[in-house]
Amino acid sequence: MKFQEFEYISGHDPLFTHQYSHAWFDFRQKRDAYADYFANSVTATEAHKRFCISLRDEFPDYSAHLWGITSSDSAAGYQAWGGPPRMGRLDGSVVPCAAGGSLPFLQEDCMLVLRTIRECYPKAWGRYGFVDAFNPLTGWYNPDVLGIDLGITMLMAENARSGFVWDTFMKNKDAGRAMEKAGFK
């Protein structure tokens, strides 16, 4: 995949595909015969951020302080959306777990987004955390809080903060053996 100056391995898929594989397995300083997948996810996240910002003419709320699209609910129902390249019927919605699940990859950039959402869009934060999605252009806020989205945000926040989830999971000998068998060094 290539977007602007960024080249990385990906399919035509939402950003979450670069997050969930990293939630438990620690790919830092490891690679197989093909790639360094942690570095690849860093690049994919940067490309996604820049992609969102490139849509600013269409969605003026998108900026370095507010970006992030991945599969989620929308005012029109569930959407498998994202980019680059443009995927689905984008409508200006923001999905907090796009930045939350990417914290280990671009910690400062993602924290800026999460703080912006928390401080400037108070309806996007509820009893259990961030809503699944919201649209700053239309004022729509999803009434739902989805565990899978909060889960990736919490796991990746702890991985960015301390590496605890990675360290604990990778102590399992089967996890290490699996990575070895898959060719990771």
KOLKEMI-136976 format. One record per residue (C-alpha): residue number from 0; residue in one letter; x, y, z. Coordinates in pm, 1 decimal. Layout:
# residues N
+-----+--------+----------+----------+----------+
: num : residu :     east :    north :       up :
+-----+--------+----------+----------+----------+
: NUM :      A :        X :        Y :        Z :
...
+-----+--------+----------+----------+----------+
***
This chain:
# residues 185
+-----+--------+----------+----------+----------+
: num : residu :     east :    north :       up :
+-----+--------+----------+----------+----------+
:   0 :      M :      0.0 :      0.0 :      0.0 :
:   1 :      K :    123.0 :    350.6 :    -72.1 :
:   2 :      F :    -24.9 :    678.3 :     50.3 :
:   3 :      Q :    167.7 :   1001.0 :      8.2 :
:   4 :      E :    523.9 :    914.4 :    115.1 :
:   5 :      F :    416.9 :    613.3 :    323.1 :
:   6 :      E :    463.2 :    256.7 :    202.0 :
:   7 :      Y :    340.8 :    -33.0 :    414.3 :
:   8 :      I :    188.3 :   -379.1 :    397.4 :
:   9 :      S :   -190.4 :   -377.0 :    413.3 :
:  10 :      G :   -496.9 :   -481.7 :    228.6 :
:  11 :      H :   -799.5 :   -268.5 :    154.5 :
:  12 :      D :   -910.1 :   -294.3 :    516.2 :
:  13 :      P :   -992.8 :    -81.6 :    821.2 :
:  14 :      L :   -728.0 :     43.7 :   1064.2 :
:  15 :      F :   -820.7 :   -215.5 :   1328.1 :
:  16 :      T :   -633.4 :   -483.0 :   1131.2 :
:  17 :      H :   -312.4 :   -309.5 :   1238.5 :
:  18 :      Q :   -420.5 :   -304.5 :   1602.4 :
:  19 :      Y :   -565.4 :   -639.6 :   1705.2 :
:  20 :      S :   -265.4 :   -847.2 :   1598.2 :
:  21 :      H :    -54.0 :   -633.8 :   1833.1 :
:  22 :      A :   -282.2 :   -638.4 :   2136.6 :
:  23 :      W :   -131.7 :   -955.1 :   2287.1 :
:  24 :      F :    172.3 :  -1050.5 :   2079.7 :
:  25 :      D :    471.7 :   -821.3 :   2115.8 :
:  26 :      F :    609.8 :   -758.5 :   1768.4 :
:  27 :      R :    855.9 :   -488.8 :   1875.5 :
:  28 :      Q :   1212.3 :   -565.7 :   1763.9 :
:  29 :      K :   1091.6 :   -880.8 :   1589.1 :
:  30 :      R :   1054.4 :   -956.4 :   1224.2 :
:  31 :      D :    998.7 :  -1247.5 :    994.6 :
:  32 :      A :   1142.8 :  -1294.0 :    646.3 :
:  33 :      Y :    905.9 :  -1031.1 :    510.6 :
:  34 :      A :    868.3 :   -738.2 :    747.7 :
:  35 :      D :    893.7 :   -566.1 :   1081.2 :
:  36 :      Y :    519.8 :   -563.8 :   1152.3 :
:  37 :      F :    539.9 :   -320.4 :   1443.0 :
:  38 :      A :    716.3 :    -63.2 :   1225.2 :
:  39 :      N :    466.6 :   -144.8 :    950.3 :
:  40 :      S :    177.0 :    -64.0 :   1183.6 :
:  41 :      V :    343.9 :    261.2 :   1286.3 :
:  42 :      T :    363.2 :    358.0 :    919.4 :
:  43 :      A :      6.3 :    244.3 :    849.4 :
:  44 :      T :   -120.8 :    452.1 :   1141.7 :
:  45 :      E :     67.9 :    760.8 :   1025.7 :
:  46 :      A :    -72.5 :    709.7 :    675.4 :
:  47 :      H :   -423.4 :    675.9 :    821.6 :
:  48 :      K :   -383.0 :    996.8 :   1020.0 :
:  49 :      R :   -262.7 :   1181.9 :    710.3 :
:  50 :      F :   -545.3 :   1029.1 :    506.1 :
:  51 :      C :   -803.4 :   1162.9 :    751.0 :
:  52 :      I :   -642.0 :   1506.2 :    750.4 :
:  53 :      S :   -644.4 :   1501.1 :    368.5 :
:  54 :      L :  -1026.0 :   1480.7 :    386.6 :
:  55 :      R :  -1046.9 :   1814.6 :    565.8 :
:  56 :      D :  -1206.2 :   1994.3 :    267.9 :
:  57 :      E :  -1493.5 :   1748.1 :    288.7 :
:  58 :      F :  -1493.9 :   1704.7 :    668.2 :
:  59 :      P :  -1357.9 :   2028.4 :    820.1 :
:  60 :      D :  -1339.6 :   1889.0 :   1175.1 :
:  61 :      Y :  -1065.2 :   1643.3 :   1077.4 :
:  62 :      S :   -724.4 :   1770.0 :   1183.3 :
:  63 :      A :   -407.7 :   1659.6 :   1360.5 :
:  64 :      H :   -618.1 :   1691.9 :   1678.9 :
:  65 :      L :   -918.9 :   1492.7 :   1553.7 :
:  66 :      W :   -889.8 :   1193.5 :   1321.9 :
:  67 :      G :   -963.2 :    824.0 :   1316.8 :
:  68 :      I :  -1191.9 :    600.6 :   1115.1 :
:  69 :      T :  -1225.6 :    226.4 :   1153.8 :
:  70 :      S :  -1519.8 :    -11.1 :   1141.4 :
:  71 :      S :  -1793.2 :    112.6 :   1372.8 :
:  72 :      D :  -2150.2 :    219.5 :   1404.4 :
:  73 :      S :  -2267.0 :    532.9 :   1227.1 :
:  74 :      A :  -2590.3 :    728.6 :   1212.5 :
:  75 :      A :  -2676.8 :    505.6 :    913.7 :
:  76 :      G :  -2583.6 :    178.0 :   1088.1 :
:  77 :      Y :  -2269.2 :    -32.7 :   1098.4 :
:  78 :      Q :  -1995.4 :     69.5 :    855.4 :
:  79 :      A :  -1674.8 :   -109.3 :    755.9 :
:  80 :      W :  -1497.7 :    212.2 :    669.4 :
:  81 :      G :  -1150.8 :    354.0 :    672.2 :
:  82 :      G :   -859.0 :    435.0 :    454.2 :
:  83 :      P :   -634.9 :    484.6 :    276.5 :
:  84 :      P :   -761.6 :    416.0 :     21.2 :
:  85 :      R :  -1106.5 :    551.2 :     90.7 :
:  86 :      M :  -1325.7 :    268.8 :    213.4 :
:  87 :      G :  -1699.8 :    280.5 :    272.7 :
:  88 :      R :  -1934.9 :    575.6 :    280.7 :
:  89 :      L :  -1735.5 :    819.0 :    492.8 :
:  90 :      D :  -1952.0 :   1084.4 :    656.4 :
:  91 :      G :  -1718.9 :   1276.4 :    887.8 :
:  92 :      S :  -1763.0 :   1046.2 :   1186.8 :
:  93 :      V :  -1476.0 :    991.3 :   1428.7 :
:  94 :      V :  -1415.7 :    653.5 :   1592.2 :
:  95 :      P :  -1223.5 :    698.8 :   1920.6 :
:  96 :      C :  -1079.1 :    347.3 :   1919.5 :
:  97 :      A :   -897.2 :    425.8 :   1594.0 :
:  98 :      A :   -663.1 :    648.5 :   1795.3 :
:  99 :      G :   -702.5 :    450.8 :   2119.3 :
: 100 :      G :   -604.0 :    120.4 :   1960.9 :
: 101 :      S :   -305.5 :    286.1 :   1792.8 :
: 102 :      L :   -147.2 :    431.3 :   2107.9 :
: 103 :      P :    170.6 :    216.3 :   2094.5 :
: 104 :      F :    231.3 :    320.2 :   1734.0 :
: 105 :      L :    193.0 :    700.9 :   1757.6 :
: 106 :      Q :    150.4 :    768.7 :   2126.6 :
: 107 :      E :    170.5 :   1149.6 :   2124.9 :
: 108 :      D :    -52.0 :   1189.6 :   1818.6 :
: 109 :      C :   -310.5 :    945.0 :   1949.9 :
: 110 :      M :   -314.2 :   1097.7 :   2298.5 :
: 111 :      L :   -372.9 :   1437.8 :   2139.9 :
: 112 :      V :   -680.8 :   1299.0 :   1962.5 :
: 113 :      L :   -816.2 :   1126.9 :   2273.5 :
: 114 :      R :   -765.9 :   1439.2 :   2484.5 :
: 115 :      T :   -934.3 :   1652.4 :   2217.9 :
: 116 :      I :  -1234.4 :   1420.8 :   2211.4 :
: 117 :      R :  -1257.2 :   1412.4 :   2591.5 :
: 118 :      E :  -1222.6 :   1790.5 :   2632.5 :
: 119 :      C :  -1410.0 :   1922.4 :   2327.7 :
: 120 :      Y :  -1678.2 :   1658.5 :   2272.2 :
: 121 :      P :  -1810.6 :   1572.0 :   2620.2 :
: 122 :      K :  -2101.9 :   1371.1 :   2477.8 :
: 123 :      A :  -1843.5 :   1129.9 :   2332.4 :
: 124 :      W :  -1752.3 :   1022.1 :   2686.4 :
: 125 :      G :  -1992.5 :    838.6 :   2911.1 :
: 126 :      R :  -2013.6 :    617.0 :   3213.2 :
: 127 :      Y :  -1802.0 :    341.0 :   3056.7 :
: 128 :      G :  -1569.9 :    548.9 :   2840.2 :
: 129 :      F :  -1576.8 :    665.4 :   2481.0 :
: 130 :      V :  -1881.9 :    606.2 :   2265.0 :
: 131 :      D :  -1829.2 :    383.1 :   1964.1 :
: 132 :      A :  -1838.8 :    677.6 :   1721.8 :
: 133 :      F :  -1964.6 :   1031.4 :   1683.8 :
: 134 :      N :  -1999.9 :   1286.1 :   1407.8 :
: 135 :      P :  -1888.6 :   1638.8 :   1497.9 :
: 136 :      L :  -2042.0 :   1777.3 :   1177.4 :
: 137 :      T :  -2394.4 :   1656.9 :   1246.4 :
: 138 :      G :  -2392.1 :   1634.2 :   1625.8 :
: 139 :      W :  -2465.9 :   1260.6 :   1616.7 :
: 140 :      Y :  -2329.4 :   1054.9 :   1907.0 :
: 141 :      N :  -2368.2 :    680.1 :   1917.0 :
: 142 :      P :  -2554.4 :    585.9 :   2233.5 :
: 143 :      D :  -2361.2 :    257.0 :   2241.3 :
: 144 :      V :  -2031.7 :    181.2 :   2408.3 :
: 145 :      L :  -1886.1 :   -135.7 :   2255.8 :
: 146 :      G :  -1664.8 :   -363.8 :   2461.1 :
: 147 :      I :  -1451.9 :   -466.4 :   2164.3 :
: 148 :      D :  -1363.9 :   -102.4 :   2097.4 :
: 149 :      L :  -1305.4 :    -12.4 :   2461.3 :
: 150 :      G :  -1107.4 :   -334.9 :   2494.2 :
: 151 :      I :   -857.9 :   -255.5 :   2219.6 :
: 152 :      T :   -820.3 :     95.0 :   2359.7 :
: 153 :      M :   -750.9 :    -33.6 :   2712.7 :
: 154 :      L :   -511.9 :   -309.1 :   2599.8 :
: 155 :      M :   -313.7 :    -79.6 :   2374.9 :
: 156 :      A :   -312.3 :    203.8 :   2629.6 :
: 157 :      E :   -151.3 :    -31.1 :   2882.0 :
: 158 :      N :     91.7 :   -161.0 :   2621.7 :
: 159 :      A :    192.4 :    197.4 :   2538.9 :
: 160 :      R :    215.0 :    287.8 :   2908.5 :
: 161 :      S :    404.3 :     -9.1 :   3048.6 :
: 162 :      G :    407.2 :   -304.4 :   2808.0 :
: 163 :      F :    231.9 :   -507.1 :   3079.1 :
: 164 :      V :     -8.2 :   -694.8 :   2848.2 :
: 165 :      W :    271.8 :   -781.7 :   2606.6 :
: 166 :      D :    510.3 :   -881.8 :   2885.9 :
: 167 :      T :    252.4 :  -1099.3 :   3059.2 :
: 168 :      F :    129.0 :  -1269.3 :   2741.6 :
: 169 :      M :    476.4 :  -1329.7 :   2601.9 :
: 170 :      K :    577.8 :  -1512.2 :   2922.0 :
: 171 :      N :    359.1 :  -1794.3 :   2795.1 :
: 172 :      K :    599.9 :  -2041.7 :   2634.2 :
: 173 :      D :    341.7 :  -2132.5 :   2369.8 :
: 174 :      A :    326.6 :  -1769.3 :   2252.0 :
: 175 :      G :    703.7 :  -1759.8 :   2210.2 :
: 176 :      R :    709.6 :  -2098.4 :   2035.2 :
: 177 :      A :    433.2 :  -1987.7 :   1800.2 :
: 178 :      M :    630.0 :  -1679.4 :   1700.6 :
: 179 :      E :    941.7 :  -1889.3 :   1644.9 :
: 180 :      K :    749.7 :  -2137.5 :   1429.6 :
: 181 :      A :    606.7 :  -1848.4 :   1230.0 :
: 182 :      G :    964.0 :  -1736.8 :   1161.0 :
: 183 :      F :    993.6 :  -1436.2 :   1392.0 :
: 184 :      K :   1339.3 :  -1350.7 :   1520.9 :
+-----+--------+----------+----------+----------+
***
